């Protein structure tokens, strides 16, 4: 196997990717195990790995907001707690594979995780621990995509890898438009101008401001995490052009 293309990465996992079949909800531990096998393999290659995970497999606040039952801040805080559940599941699964990890949360909950401190997170990475960031940014109105962009910049990651359920960025929704084109490479400005469904505008703008490349790829293809870290051409790379 060739040398990894990156020394430090931030991997963004969607919560829905952990549920296995769409709509199952919760955590499919077979799917989680396969993902953690790949993450552990990347770690064994000497890559410093940080993770941000969503919580959509457990709770989606938008449903409660649309129904009028929940206000947006309350729904967002509930979603943050869901991401911590996923972070702990990932931690336990990785440590079963002999990988040292730390979960750090933007909302303090000391009995289960460390509070997020940037210098401590970087030190964990330097000591060979995988760091899993939970609870998003700790603020309502910000997505876990924005949390991923923020943490990636804070820790000096070389790339933000968004592992999702689609194989890249398309000119339109490929499920609706059969003639949609998948980009192998695209720039931040085009993503923002055409409102392409990659990440929210805040996350894209933050990556653009600090020239942090984003790789969007399909997590459901076995081996894709390793391929991405090896620098193989998969998915869509979002850069400054």
Backbone torsions as a table, in degrees:
resi	resn	phi	psi	omega
1	UNK	NA	137.5	-177.6
2	UNK	-73.5	168.0	178.9
3	UNK	-65.8	143.3	177.0
4	UNK	-60.6	148.8	-180.0
5	UNK	-80.5	-14.5	-176.1
6	UNK	-133.8	148.7	177.2
7	UNK	-96.2	-29.8	179.9
8	UNK	-142.4	125.7	-178.1
9	UNK	-127.9	158.1	165.8
10	UNK	-117.9	122.1	-179.7
11	UNK	-102.9	121.6	177.5
12	UNK	-100.6	117.7	177.3
13	UNK	-105.6	130.3	174.4
14	UNK	-75.6	146.9	177.1
15	UNK	-61.7	-37.0	-178.9
16	UNK	-61.7	-27.9	179.4
17	UNK	-64.7	-23.4	-178.0
18	UNK	-83.3	-12.1	-174.6
19	UNK	-87.5	-4.4	-178.6
20	UNK	76.2	-121.2	179.8
21	UNK	-62.4	138.0	-178.7
22	UNK	-55.1	134.2	176.8
23	UNK	87.8	-5.8	-179.5
24	UNK	-65.4	-37.0	-175.1
25	UNK	72.8	166.9	179.1
26	UNK	68.3	-154.7	-176.3
27	UNK	-121.8	125.1	172.0
28	UNK	-89.5	108.3	-171.3
29	UNK	-72.1	-21.9	174.1
30	UNK	-69.1	-43.3	177.4
31	UNK	-64.5	-46.1	178.9
32	UNK	-60.0	-40.9	179.4
33	UNK	-62.3	-41.7	178.9
34	UNK	-63.6	-43.6	179.0
35	UNK	-61.2	-43.8	-178.4
36	UNK	-68.7	-30.1	172.8
37	UNK	-58.5	-43.7	-178.9
38	UNK	-70.4	-40.8	179.0
39	UNK	-63.5	-40.7	178.2
40	UNK	-64.2	-37.5	178.3
41	UNK	-64.2	-43.6	177.2
42	UNK	-60.7	-42.6	179.2
43	UNK	-62.1	-40.4	179.6
44	UNK	-64.9	-22.4	177.8
45	UNK	-79.8	0.1	177.1
46	UNK	94.4	8.4	179.8
47	UNK	-82.5	134.4	174.1
48	UNK	-82.3	122.1	-171.6
49	UNK	-118.4	127.2	169.2
50	UNK	-118.0	149.5	-177.3
51	UNK	-128.2	142.5	164.7
52	UNK	-123.5	132.9	-178.3
53	UNK	-124.2	143.3	175.7
54	UNK	-81.8	-175.0	-178.5
55	UNK	-134.2	14.3	-174.2
56	UNK	-64.4	-19.1	177.2
57	UNK	-73.8	-18.6	-177.8
58	UNK	-107.5	-42.9	-177.5
59	UNK	-150.9	132.3	174.3
60	UNK	-119.6	106.1	-174.7
61	UNK	-65.8	-24.8	-176.8
62	UNK	-60.0	-31.9	179.6
63	UNK	-64.1	-45.9	179.5
64	UNK	-67.0	-34.7	179.2
65	UNK	-68.1	-45.0	-179.8
66	UNK	-62.8	-33.4	-179.5
67	UNK	-75.7	-13.1	-179.3
68	UNK	86.2	1.3	-178.6
69	UNK	-78.4	-40.4	-176.3
70	UNK	-112.5	143.7	168.0
71	UNK	-84.2	160.5	-173.4
72	UNK	-60.0	-45.9	179.6
73	UNK	-59.3	-42.9	179.2
74	UNK	-61.7	-45.6	179.2
75	UNK	-60.2	-41.1	-179.0
76	UNK	-67.0	-39.8	177.6
77	UNK	-65.1	-38.0	176.4
78	UNK	-62.7	-40.7	176.9
79	UNK	-63.3	-37.1	177.4
80	UNK	-60.5	-41.7	178.5
81	UNK	-63.2	-36.1	177.3
82	UNK	-62.7	-37.4	179.4
83	UNK	-65.6	-31.3	179.1
84	UNK	-69.0	-38.2	175.3
85	UNK	-57.8	-46.7	178.8
86	UNK	-64.2	-40.0	180.0
87	UNK	-61.5	-41.0	179.1
88	UNK	-67.3	-36.4	177.5
89	UNK	-64.9	-42.1	178.0
90	UNK	-64.6	-43.2	178.6
91	UNK	-57.3	-49.7	-178.3
92	UNK	-62.0	-40.0	-178.0
93	UNK	-69.2	-40.4	178.0
94	UNK	-67.2	-39.9	-177.8
95	UNK	-70.8	-25.2	171.3
96	UNK	-63.7	-21.9	179.1
97	UNK	-98.0	13.5	175.0
98	UNK	79.9	17.4	-178.5
99	UNK	-101.3	127.0	177.0
100	UNK	-74.5	135.6	-177.3
101	UNK	-137.3	163.4	168.8
102	UNK	-138.7	134.6	170.1
103	UNK	-99.1	129.2	177.7
104	UNK	-124.2	132.1	-175.4
105	UNK	-118.6	146.5	178.7
106	UNK	-76.5	-18.8	173.0
107	UNK	-110.4	126.3	-175.2
108	UNK	-65.9	130.7	172.3
109	UNK	-151.0	70.8	-167.7
110	UNK	-56.6	-30.9	179.3
111	UNK	-64.0	-20.7	-175.4
112	UNK	-118.6	-17.0	-175.6
113	UNK	-159.9	161.1	175.7
114	UNK	-80.7	146.1	171.0
115	UNK	-68.7	146.8	-178.3
116	UNK	-70.3	122.2	172.4
117	UNK	-133.7	121.1	-172.3
118	UNK	-56.2	-49.7	-177.6
119	UNK	-61.4	-37.6	178.9
120	UNK	-68.5	-38.5	177.8
121	UNK	-61.1	-45.8	179.2
122	UNK	-62.4	-40.6	179.5
123	UNK	-63.7	-40.3	176.4
124	UNK	-58.3	-44.8	180.0
125	UNK	-61.5	-43.7	-179.7
126	UNK	-63.7	-28.1	178.4
127	UNK	-86.9	4.4	175.9
128	UNK	87.2	19.0	177.1
129	UNK	-97.7	142.8	171.3
130	UNK	-81.5	131.4	-179.0
131	UNK	-107.5	127.2	-179.7
132	UNK	-112.0	117.8	-178.5
133	UNK	-93.1	123.1	178.6
134	UNK	-114.7	167.6	176.6
135	UNK	69.0	26.3	174.7
136	UNK	56.2	-135.1	176.4
137	UNK	-89.1	-8.6	-174.8
138	UNK	87.2	3.6	-177.3
139	UNK	-126.5	140.0	173.6
140	UNK	-67.9	163.5	178.8
141	UNK	75.8	3.5	176.2
142	UNK	-120.8	132.8	-177.6
143	UNK	-81.7	169.9	174.7
144	UNK	-71.3	-21.6	171.7
145	UNK	-63.9	-43.4	177.1
146	UNK	-65.2	-39.4	176.0
147	UNK	-59.2	-40.9	179.7
148	UNK	-63.9	-43.8	178.9
149	UNK	-64.2	-41.5	179.4
150	UNK	-63.8	-51.6	-177.6
151	UNK	-65.6	-38.2	179.2
152	UNK	-59.9	-43.4	177.9
153	UNK	-68.4	-39.4	-178.0
154	UNK	-63.9	-39.7	-175.6
155	UNK	-91.0	-1.5	179.8
156	UNK	74.2	34.9	176.3
157	UNK	-65.8	147.8	179.8
158	UNK	-82.4	-20.6	-178.7
159	UNK	-158.9	148.5	172.4
160	UNK	-104.5	119.3	-179.6
161	UNK	-105.3	114.4	178.9
162	UNK	-97.4	106.2	179.4
163	UNK	-92.3	114.4	-172.4
164	UNK	-134.3	-163.9	-176.3
165	UNK	-101.7	9.4	174.4
166	UNK	-122.0	159.1	-172.3
167	UNK	-93.8	22.6	177.0
168	UNK	148.0	-166.2	-179.3
169	UNK	-100.9	130.7	-178.1
170	UNK	-113.5	158.1	177.2
171	UNK	-68.5	-21.8	177.2
172	UNK	-157.9	172.7	180.0
173	UNK	-65.5	114.4	-176.3
174	UNK	-68.0	-18.1	177.9
175	UNK	-76.5	-20.7	-179.6
176	UNK	-105.4	-39.5	-176.7
177	UNK	-110.5	107.3	-176.8
178	UNK	-64.8	-23.7	-177.5
179	UNK	-94.2	12.3	179.3
180	UNK	-61.7	140.8	-178.2
181	UNK	-102.5	133.4	174.8
182	UNK	-91.5	130.0	178.1
183	UNK	-86.9	139.5	171.4
184	UNK	-88.4	-25.8	178.8
185	UNK	-152.0	140.7	-178.8
186	UNK	-153.8	156.6	-178.9
187	UNK	-100.3	159.7	-176.7
188	UNK	-56.2	-44.1	-175.4
189	UNK	-60.3	-42.8	179.1
190	UNK	-63.7	-40.8	177.7
191	UNK	-59.4	-43.4	-178.4
192	UNK	-71.7	-44.9	-177.1
193	UNK	-65.0	-40.4	-176.8
194	UNK	-91.8	1.7	177.2
195	UNK	53.3	46.9	-179.0
196	UNK	-75.9	146.5	-172.9
197	UNK	-83.8	77.1	178.4
198	UNK	-109.6	-66.1	175.3
199	UNK	-143.8	170.1	176.9
200	UNK	-69.4	160.5	-172.7
201	UNK	-60.7	-33.6	179.5
202	UNK	-63.5	-43.7	179.7
203	UNK	-64.8	-44.5	179.6
204	UNK	-62.6	-43.7	-178.9
205	UNK	-63.6	-38.4	179.1
206	UNK	-66.3	-40.4	177.3
207	UNK	-67.4	-40.2	179.2
208	UNK	-62.9	-43.9	-176.8
209	UNK	-60.0	-34.0	-176.8
210	UNK	-112.3	16.8	174.5
211	UNK	53.5	43.3	177.4
212	UNK	-93.8	113.9	179.7
213	UNK	-68.0	150.0	178.7
214	UNK	-121.9	129.1	173.8
215	UNK	-111.5	121.7	178.8
216	UNK	-106.4	122.7	-177.7
217	UNK	-147.5	167.5	-175.0
218	UNK	-85.2	114.6	179.7
219	UNK	-72.6	-19.6	-175.8
220	UNK	-78.8	-7.7	176.0
221	UNK	-89.4	114.2	-178.5
222	UNK	-56.5	135.8	178.2
223	UNK	90.9	-5.1	-174.9
224	UNK	-68.2	-31.9	178.3
225	UNK	-64.3	-45.1	178.8
226	UNK	-64.2	-43.5	179.6
227	UNK	-60.8	-41.8	-179.2
228	UNK	-61.6	-43.9	-178.8
229	UNK	-70.1	-28.8	177.2
230	UNK	-75.2	-8.4	178.8
231	UNK	85.6	14.7	177.9
232	UNK	-68.1	155.4	-178.8
233	UNK	-81.9	96.9	175.4
234	UNK	-134.1	158.4	175.2
235	UNK	59.6	-146.0	-178.5
236	UNK	-128.9	131.0	176.6
237	UNK	-99.7	123.6	178.1
238	UNK	-103.7	118.8	-178.2
239	UNK	-139.2	-169.0	-179.7
240	UNK	-79.9	1.8	178.8
241	UNK	99.4	NA	NA
